[in-house]
Amino acid sequence: PRKVVDLQLPQQKEVVQPIKPQPAEPEPSPRVFKEKTVSRISTGDSDEESGITFKKRKFGNKNMRKRLDDD
């Protein structure tokens, strides 16, 4: 049997908001990916024939803190 303490909080009016049914979103169209195949890999010996080249990643372009003093 605890006593109920009145915290004297302001009374709030209960406002009933009508729930609107959300329109059904259309399904996103499935993406179509093209497959690229390499017929042969060039060994790099022949310069006359330019084959498929792959982009080399650049490692030195990272934003890193530099050391101020060398030990």
C-alpha positions as CSV (number, residue, x, y, z in Angstrom):
1,P,0.0,0.0,0.0
2,R,2.1,2.8,-1.3
3,K,0.8,6.3,-1.4
4,V,0.4,7.7,-4.9
5,V,2.5,10.9,-5.1
6,D,1.0,13.7,-7.2
7,L,3.8,15.1,-9.3
8,Q,1.7,18.0,-10.4
9,L,2.5,17.4,-14.0
10,P,0.5,19.3,-16.6
11,Q,-2.4,17.4,-18.1
12,Q,-2.1,16.6,-21.7
13,K,-5.0,16.4,-24.1
14,E,-5.2,13.1,-26.0
15,V,-5.3,14.0,-29.6
16,V,-6.3,11.1,-31.8
17,Q,-4.5,11.5,-35.2
18,P,-6.2,9.6,-38.0
19,I,-3.9,7.0,-39.4
20,K,-3.5,7.5,-43.1
21,P,-2.6,4.4,-45.1
22,Q,0.7,4.8,-46.8
23,P,0.7,4.3,-50.5
24,A,2.3,1.1,-51.5
25,E,5.7,1.9,-53.0
26,P,6.3,0.3,-56.3
27,E,8.9,-2.4,-56.3
28,P,12.3,-1.1,-57.5
29,S,13.1,-2.6,-60.9
30,P,15.8,-5.2,-60.7
31,R,19.1,-3.9,-61.9
32,V,20.7,-5.5,-64.8
33,F,24.4,-6.0,-64.7
34,K,26.5,-6.6,-67.8
35,E,29.2,-9.2,-67.5
36,K,32.5,-8.4,-69.1
37,T,34.7,-11.3,-70.0
38,V,38.4,-11.2,-70.9
39,S,39.0,-13.4,-73.9
40,R,42.8,-13.6,-73.3
41,I,45.2,-11.9,-70.9
42,S,48.1,-10.2,-72.6
43,T,51.5,-11.0,-71.2
44,G,52.8,-7.4,-71.8
45,D,55.4,-8.6,-74.3
46,S,53.6,-7.2,-77.3
47,D,53.2,-3.5,-77.3
48,E,51.5,-3.4,-80.7
49,E,48.3,-5.0,-79.3
50,S,46.7,-3.0,-76.5
51,G,44.7,-5.4,-74.4
52,I,42.5,-4.8,-71.4
53,T,44.2,-2.9,-68.7
54,F,43.2,-2.7,-65.1
55,K,43.3,0.6,-63.1
56,K,46.1,0.7,-60.6
57,R,45.2,1.8,-57.1
58,K,46.8,4.9,-55.7
59,F,48.1,4.3,-52.2
60,G,49.9,7.6,-51.6
61,N,46.8,9.7,-51.8
62,K,45.5,8.9,-48.3
63,N,44.8,11.7,-45.8
64,M,47.0,10.7,-42.9
65,R,48.7,12.7,-40.2
66,K,52.4,13.3,-40.9
67,R,55.0,13.0,-38.1
68,L,56.5,16.4,-37.3
69,D,59.8,15.2,-35.8
70,D,61.9,12.3,-37.1
71,D,63.4,10.0,-34.5
